[in-house]
Amino acid sequence: MSLIGKVHTLVDAIKYQVENRPNALAYTYLAEGEKMEAQWTYAELDQHARAVAAELQKVTKPGDRAVLLYPSGVEFIATFMGCMYAGVIAVPSILPHLKRATPRLKAILADAGAKVACTTHEVYASIEPFIANEADLSSLHWIRNQDIPLEQARQYKPLALDENAICFLQYTSGSTSTPKGVMISHFNLIRTIEDVVIGFNQDEQDVVISWLPIFHDMGLIVGILAPLFAGCPCYFMAPVSFLERPARWLEAITKYGGTITVAPNFAYGLCVRKISEEEKSKLDLHTLRVAVDAAEPIRIETVEQFIETFRERNFNYKALIPAYGLAEATVKVCMKELDKDPTILTLNASDLEKHKISFATGSEQNQYKIIGCGVSHIGADIRIVNPGTKKACAKDEVGEIWIKSESVAQGYWNQPKASQDIFQAYIANTQEGPFMRTGDLGFIYDGELYIGGRIKDMIIIQGRNFYPQDIELTVEKSHAALRPSCCAAFAVTLEGVERLAVVQEIRREYRNAEKFDDILNAIRSAIAKDHGLRAYAVVLIRPGSIQKTTSGKIQRHASREAFMNGELEVVAEWHAPIAAPDQHQTG
């Protein structure tokens, strides 16, 4: 039975599954992406969650915050559900043993005011020295799952949940600023899950395969929680298992008959480049009917290459689903409708620079292709608005995407001004609202949403607008020595003039190359040829050193700061001499 419109919280959905299908398989964790390490039925999940909730009830009251520090695994799911059972606001977070994760975790703890930290024995042991030296962590009450006896589930005291109460705080990726805690209510979560389930036409017969980080909104909601609501099994692995050997993702789909999966655009490109012919020959993707491509700019080239590469492995091209969302909308805004061809528009690139939409003719060289991200499945009101004037854009204009939807979150935790600015926006010429401002540029054509890029990331040089992801794609394709999806393009102001800088990771096998000048020149030439721009600075950096968000997006703002402060791990670089403004910008 579909639960659409029949439950008010995810706890209600769990209760339904336990009462009606207690022994049906809910979750399977694949250690190293291949071995079944843990399998839980709905009844087992419920028991573990109630045991955690009982432990939380000893030291918290409803509304308290608990930070969740877990690797991928069923323990995280039990604790996340246990927080819901106890009315505690869960705060999923990245583990702190990575150098770059430490400031993020400290910022989250300071903002959320968490009282409790939940983790496993193994994680606690690995970060214990770190805890001792950090007052924010040592003052927390620590709960380790292995210390909680399952019999304690009987001690759980059920409570009535208000669907408008905050369920969890999803801290933003921080691609343009300090992470903010998005307040997601139980109602927001259920409406988003319904949006996902309706869009996927998801039911008990489906099988979900995921490798996404489970502390991040897309991996958590689409990969873990939607299957629970729909009543279908989920097989999941750690992100590192996929990154070490991308074939594991598609092998799991083949082995377990996966019907639904979701990943960022770079993952599809990684499969094309890294899966060997021998590995490919063992794949059969005929069961896969939904393969969502989201969370970062969707490159048409990547989509086409994946479809072509795996067509012979029975991949149905209509299964590839471009989608768009963000944490402030509880992850999903829209997606391509099932069984429809992807919609690709070929636009006039010069007009697009002026934020105007016009179609290129077949003979034009100055073309820009963009892929549609579909529609909302719960009737979200999506508008395109001039971000400066706050007036509605004309149909042929690019503007900021504004959203009014039941999935839109309640605002930012402890940040009333930012919440007012972002979540309480009104269209100036009609006074319609409130809308949530996404900070993303886009347009609507034939009812479908198309995404341009982040407003704050837009590069404006001599009055021309450039989307950084377009320059980044040009750079990474300019030479075989460059790592894909590891480039940041941004503007720097020198002597009052905006100039282009790019930072690009080098492939490991080229770290000791003798001809870095050839690589630097190839990048400069490609930028000039494709965009009519002269770069002011091109910096090659060590593999694995470019700054990314927890969801894998390039942190252009952080990369710019590192560039300006001389903090990049430089392998080689080129800087143009400072010239007069009319001499150095266009090529």
Residue pairs with C-beta under 8 A, 6 or more apart in sequence:
1 20
2 197
2 203
3 13
3 16
3 229
3 230
3 231
4 194
4 197
4 198
5 194
6 16
7 13
7 16
7 190
7 229
8 161
8 163
8 186
8 187
8 190
9 84
9 161
9 163
9 167
9 186
9 189
9 190
10 81
10 84
10 167
10 186
10 189
10 190
10 193
10 225
10 228
10 229
11 81
11 84
11 85
11 161
13 190
13 228
13 229
14 42
14 45
14 46
14 49
14 81
14 228
15 46
17 24
17 26
17 42
17 228
17 231
18 42
18 43
18 46
21 42
21 204
21 231
22 41
22 42
22 43
23 41
23 42
23 43
24 41
24 42
24 204
24 231
24 233
25 39
25 40
25 41
25 233
26 40
26 41
26 42
26 44
26 45
26 227
26 228
26 233
26 234
27 38
27 39
27 40
27 45
27 74
27 77
27 224
27 233
27 234
27 235
27 236
28 36
28 38
28 39
28 233
28 234
28 235
28 236
28 256
29 36
29 37
29 38
29 39
29 72
29 73
29 74
29 236
29 237
30 36
30 37
30 235
30 236
30 237
30 241
30 248
30 252
31 37
31 237
32 237
32 241
32 248
33 211
33 237
33 238
33 241
33 242
33 244
33 245
33 248
33 249
33 251
33 252
34 237
34 241
34 248
34 251
34 252
37 73
38 73
38 74
40 48
40 74
40 77
45 74
45 77
45 78
45 81
45 228
46 81
47 150
47 153
48 74
48 78
48 81
48 82
48 150
48 153
49 78
49 79
49 81
49 82
49 84
49 85
50 82
50 85
50 153
50 154
50 156
51 78
51 82
51 148
51 149
51 150
51 151
51 152
51 153
51 156
52 78
52 79
52 81
52 82
52 83
52 85
52 86
52 118
52 143
52 145
52 148
53 82
53 83
53 85
53 86
53 156
54 86
54 148
54 152
54 153
54 154
54 155
54 156
54 157
55 82
55 143
55 148
55 152
56 66
56 82
56 83
56 86
56 88
56 116
56 143
57 86
57 156
57 157
59 115
59 116
59 141
59 143
60 66
60 86
60 88
60 115
60 116
61 87
62 86
62 87
62 88
62 159
62 165
63 87
63 88
63 89
63 165
63 166
64 88
64 89
64 115
64 116
65 88
65 89
65 90
65 91
65 112
65 113
65 114
65 115
65 116
65 169
66 79
66 83
66 88
66 89
66 90
66 91
66 114
66 115
66 116
66 117
66 118
66 143
67 91
67 93
67 108
67 109
67 112
67 114
67 116
67 117
67 118
67 140
68 76
68 79
68 80
68 83
68 90
68 91
68 92
68 93
68 118
68 119
68 215
69 93
69 95
69 96
69 117
69 118
69 119
69 123
69 127
70 76
70 79
70 95
70 118
70 119
70 120
70 123
70 214
70 215
71 95
71 120
71 123
71 238
72 213
72 214
72 236
72 237
72 238
72 239
73 120
75 120
75 145
76 92
76 214
76 215
77 214
77 224
78 145
79 90
79 118
79 145
80 90
80 92
80 168
80 220
83 89
83 90
83 168
84 90
84 161
84 167
84 186
85 156
85 158
86 156
86 159
87 159
87 161
87 165
88 116
89 166
89 167
89 168
89 169
90 167
90 168
90 169
91 108
91 112
91 114
91 168
91 169
91 171
91 181
92 168
92 170
92 171
92 214
92 215
92 216
92 220
93 104
93 105
93 108
93 171
93 215
94 101
94 104
94 105
94 213
94 215
94 550
95 101
95 123
95 127
96 102
96 105
96 127
96 130
96 137
97 126
97 127
97 130
100 547
101 550
102 130
104 171
104 174
104 179
104 550
106 134
106 136
107 178
107 179
108 171
108 179
108 181
109 136
109 137
109 140
110 136
111 171
111 179
111 180
111 181
111 413
111 414
112 169
112 181
112 413
113 414
114 140
115 140
115 141
116 140
116 141
116 142
116 143
117 137
117 140
117 141
117 142
117 143
118 142
118 143
118 144
118 145
119 142
119 143
119 144
119 145
120 144
120 145
120 146
121 144
121 145
121 146
121 147
124 131
124 142
124 144
127 137
130 137
131 137
131 138
131 142
132 138
161 186
162 186
163 185
163 186
163 187
163 190
164 185
164 186
164 187
165 185
165 186
166 183
166 184
166 185
166 410
167 184
167 185
167 186
167 188
167 189
168 184
168 189
169 181
169 182
169 183
169 184
169 413
170 181
170 182
170 184
170 217
170 220
170 327
170 330
170 409
171 179
171 180
171 181
171 182
171 327
172 179
172 180
172 182
172 327
172 328
173 179
173 216
173 327
173 549
173 550
173 551
173 553
174 549
174 555
175 454
175 549
175 553
175 554
175 555
175 556
175 557
176 439
176 454
176 456
176 457
176 556
176 557
177 557
180 412
180 413
180 415
180 418
181 412
181 413
181 414
181 415
182 327
182 328
182 330
182 409
182 411
182 412
182 413
183 409
183 410
183 411
183 412
183 413
184 330
184 409
184 410
185 409
185 410
187 406
188 330
188 406
188 407
188 408
188 409
188 410
189 221
189 225
189 330
190 229
191 330
191 378
191 405
191 406
191 407
192 221
192 329
192 330
192 331
192 332
192 407
193 221
193 225
193 226
193 229
194 229
194 378
195 332
195 376
195 377
195 378
195 407
196 202
196 221
196 222
196 226
196 332
197 226
197 229
197 230
198 377
198 378
199 332
199 335
199 337
199 338
199 377
200 206
200 226
200 260
200 290
200 338
201 338
202 226
202 227
202 230
202 232
202 260
202 290
203 230
203 231
203 232
204 230
204 231
204 232
205 232
205 259
206 227
206 230
206 232
206 259
206 260
207 232
207 233
207 234
207 235
207 256
207 257
207 258
207 259
207 260
207 287
208 223
208 226
208 227
208 232
208 233
208 234
208 235
208 236
208 258
208 259
208 260
208 261
209 234
209 235
209 236
209 249
209 252
209 253
209 256
209 258
209 260
209 261
210 219
210 222
210 223
210 224
210 234
210 235
210 236
210 237
210 261
210 262
211 236
211 237
211 238
211 239
211 241
211 242
211 248
211 249
211 263
212 218
212 219
212 222
212 223
212 239
212 262
212 263
213 219
213 239
213 550
213 551
214 220
214 223
214 224
214 236
215 550
216 550
216 551
217 327
217 330
217 331
218 262
218 294
218 295
218 325
218 331
218 551
221 330
221 331
221 332
222 262
222 292
222 331
222 332
223 234
223 236
223 262
224 234
224 236
227 233
227 234
228 234
235 252
235 256
235 258
237 248
237 249
237 252
241 248
242 248
242 249
242 267
243 270
245 274
246 267
246 270
246 271
246 274
246 275
247 271
247 274
247 275
247 276
247 279
247 280
247 283
249 261
249 263
249 267
249 271
250 271
250 275
250 283
250 285
250 310
250 313
251 279
251 282
251 283
252 258
253 261
253 283
253 285
253 287
253 288
254 282
254 283
254 284
254 285
257 287
258 287
258 288
259 287
259 288
259 289
259 290
260 288
260 289
260 290
261 288
261 290
261 291
261 292
262 290
262 291
262 292
262 294
263 291
263 292
263 293
263 295
264 293
264 294
264 295
264 296
264 551
264 552
264 553
265 293
265 294
265 295
265 296
265 297
265 298
265 299
265 302
265 303
265 485
266 296
266 302
266 484
266 485
266 552
268 291
268 293
268 302
268 303
268 305
268 306
268 320
269 299
269 302
269 305
269 306
269 484
269 485
270 484
271 306
271 309
271 310
272 302
272 305
272 306
272 309
273 484
275 283
280 309
280 310
280 313
283 310
283 313
284 313
284 314
285 310
285 313
285 314
285 315
285 316
286 314
286 315
286 316
288 315
288 316
288 319
289 316
289 319
289 338
290 319
290 321
290 338
291 315
291 319
291 320
291 321
292 321
292 323
292 335
293 303
293 320
293 321
293 322
293 323
294 322
294 323
294 324
294 325
294 335
295 325
295 551
295 552
295 553
296 551
296 552
296 553
297 451
297 453
297 469
298 322
298 371
298 373
298 451
299 469
299 473
300 344
300 369
300 370
300 371
301 473
303 320
303 322
303 342
303 371
306 315
306 320
307 315
307 317
307 320
311 317
317 341
317 342
318 338
318 339
318 340
318 341
320 342
321 335
321 336
321 338
321 374
322 335
322 336
322 342
322 371
322 372
322 373
322 374
323 332
323 334
323 335
323 336
323 373
323 374
324 333
324 334
324 335
324 373
324 374
324 440
324 442
324 449
324 451
325 331
325 332
325 333
325 334
326 333
326 438
326 440
327 409
328 408
328 409
328 422
328 423
328 436
328 438
329 380
329 403
329 405
329 407
329 408
329 409
329 436
329 438
330 407
330 408
330 409
332 407
333 376
333 380
333 382
333 401
333 403
333 405
333 407
333 438
333 449
334 373
334 374
334 375
334 376
334 377
334 380
334 382
334 448
334 449
335 373
335 374
335 375
335 377
336 342
336 343
336 372
336 373
336 374
337 374
337 375
342 371
342 372
343 371
343 372
343 446
343 448
344 369
344 370
344 371
344 372
345 359
345 369
345 370
345 372
345 445
345 450
346 359
346 360
346 367
346 368
346 369
347 357
347 358
347 359
347 360
347 367
347 368
347 369
347 370
348 358
348 359
348 360
348 364
348 366
348 367
348 368
349 360
349 366
349 367
349 368
350 366
351 357
351 358
352 368
352 398
353 464
353 465
353 466
354 465
355 397
355 398
355 399
355 441
355 465
356 396
356 397
356 398
357 395
357 396
357 397
357 398
357 443
357 445
358 396
360 366
360 367
360 368
368 470
370 450
370 451
370 452
371 450
372 445
372 448
372 449
372 450
373 448
373 449
373 450
373 451
374 448
374 449
375 447
375 448
375 449
376 382
376 405
378 405
378 406
378 407
379 405
380 403
380 404
380 405
380 407
381 403
381 404
381 405
381 435
382 401
382 402
382 403
382 444
382 449
383 392
383 401
383 402
383 403
383 404
383 427
383 432
383 435
384 392
384 393
384 397
384 398
384 399
384 400
384 401
384 402
384 442
384 443
384 444
385 391
385 392
385 393
385 399
385 400
385 402
385 425
385 427
385 435
385 437
386 392
386 393
386 397
386 399
386 400
387 399
387 400
387 437
387 455
389 428
390 425
390 426
390 427
390 428
391 427
391 428
391 429
392 427
392 429
392 430
393 399
393 443
395 444
397 443
398 441
398 442
398 443
398 452
399 441
399 442
399 443
400 437
400 438
400 439
400 440
400 441
400 442
400 455
401 438
401 440
401 441
401 442
401 449
401 451
402 425
402 427
402 435
402 436
402 437
402 438
403 435
403 436
403 438
404 433
404 434
404 435
404 436
405 436
408 423
408 436
409 423
409 436
410 419
410 423
411 418
411 419
411 422
411 423
412 418
412 419
412 422
421 437
422 436
422 437
422 439
423 434
423 436
423 437
424 433
424 434
425 433
425 434
425 435
425 436
425 437
426 432
426 433
426 434
426 435
427 433
427 435
439 454
439 455
439 456
440 451
440 452
440 453
440 454
440 455
441 451
441 452
441 453
441 454
441 455
441 458
442 449
442 450
442 451
442 452
443 449
443 450
443 452
444 450
452 467
453 467
453 468
453 469
456 557
457 467
457 468
457 490
457 556
457 557
458 465
458 466
458 467
458 468
459 465
459 466
459 467
459 468
459 471
459 489
459 490
459 491
459 498
459 500
460 466
460 491
460 498
461 491
461 498
461 499
461 500
461 533
461 585
462 498
462 581
462 585
462 586
466 489
466 500
466 531
466 533
468 488
468 489
468 490
468 556
469 489
470 531
471 489
471 500
471 502
471 527
471 531
471 533
472 487
472 488
472 489
472 502
472 554
474 526
474 527
474 530
474 531
475 482
475 487
475 489
475 502
475 504
475 523
475 526
475 527
476 482
476 483
476 484
476 485
476 486
476 487
476 504
477 526
478 522
478 523
478 525
478 526
478 527
479 518
479 519
479 522
479 523
480 507
481 506
481 507
481 510
481 513
481 519
482 504
482 505
482 506
482 507
482 519
482 523
483 504
483 505
483 506
483 507
483 543
485 552
485 554
486 504
486 505
486 543
486 546
486 554
487 502
487 503
487 504
487 505
487 546
487 554
488 502
488 503
488 504
488 546
488 547
488 554
488 555
488 556
488 559
488 560
489 500
489 501
489 502
489 556
490 500
490 501
490 502
490 556
490 557
490 559
490 560
490 563
491 498
491 499
491 500
491 501
492 498
492 499
492 501
492 536
492 537
492 560
492 563
492 564
493 499
494 536
494 578
495 578
497 581
497 584
497 585
499 536
499 537
499 576
499 584
499 585
500 527
500 533
500 534
500 535
500 536
500 537
501 535
501 536
501 537
501 538
501 539
501 560
501 563
502 523
502 527
502 535
502 537
502 538
502 539
503 539
503 541
503 546
503 559
503 562
503 563
503 568
504 523
504 538
504 539
504 540
504 541
504 546
505 540
505 541
505 542
505 543
505 544
505 545
505 546
506 513
506 519
506 540
506 541
506 542
506 543
506 571
507 543
508 543
510 519
511 542
511 543
511 571
513 519
516 540
516 571
516 572
517 572
517 574
519 540
519 572
520 538
520 540
520 572
520 573
520 574
523 535
523 538
524 534
524 535
524 538
524 574
527 533
527 534
527 535
527 587
528 534
528 535
528 587
529 587
532 586
532 587
533 585
533 586
533 587
534 576
534 584
534 585
534 586
534 587
535 576
536 575
536 576
536 584
537 563
537 573
537 574
537 575
537 576
538 573
538 574
539 563
539 568
539 570
539 572
539 573
539 574
540 570
540 571
540 572
540 573
541 568
541 569
541 570
541 571
542 569
542 571
545 568
545 569
546 554
546 559
547 554
547 555
547 558
547 559
547 562
548 554
548 555
549 555
559 568
561 567
562 568
576 584
578 584
